[in-house]
Amino acid sequence: MDFLQRIFDTSDPQTFWAAVSGVAVFVGWLGWTVRAIVARREQPLKVRMFASAKAFDGYLHDRWRKADNVKVLHLSSKTLISRTRNAAYVEMLDNFVRGGGIYQRVICTTSNADVLEDAREFLRKHSGKRVSIYELRKVRVDGLRALKVMIIDGEEVCLGGGVDSTRGQNTMSLHHPEVVSFFAQYFAYLVGESTRLVVGEADSDGVGAIPD
């Protein structure tokens, strides 16, 4: 209030109009910010269902061509990369990484040695690319196909079971800023609790951190 009083009490027209302009700019910015927040909260949730792994692969084939960043949460005791049943997905993933895309994945400790070996093999195959795989050693999963989570470009979340899904609807895609933010924060939390896998002479691993 003292600030406004000084504006209207000033005898310098230049100072007066400069101050009024400053207040107008601030009020305009505040209004735009409020409208942006309200619009974000009122944005409708967009849901798309895929009845089969083949249908979802077809969607990803086009989606990943435009994508820059893919995060995958896969806490499963089953082999990560099936060279027979899921060849189309593996090929798309290879092309995405070779094209310069950022790929990050979280796995967990399991009695199935193939899970860890497949992860290391993928890192070897794409050495020098923007690939990060993290092992959540605080969680051990045996005999379970857990729900997979895929975050694409911070804009979309895909939930499903992949080629081994027993659900009626194989996979769904969700578009909503707050839904994506929820899963992105969860992914970041798990990465912070995990160990980043590296490949080399000794395959020594280190604490993970999400790369830029």
Buried (B, 14 or more C-beta within 10 A) or exposed (E): EEEEEEBEEBEEEEEBEEBEEEEEEEEEEEEEEEEEEEEEEEEEEEEEEBEEBEEBBEBBBEBBEEBBBBBBBBBBBBBBBBEEEBEBBBEBBBEBBEEEBBBBBBBBBBEBEBBBEBBBBBBEEBEEBBBBBBBBEEBEBEEEBBBBBBBBBBEBBBBBBBBBBEEEEBBBBBBBEEBBEEBBEBBEEBBEBBBBBBBEEEEEBEEBEBEE
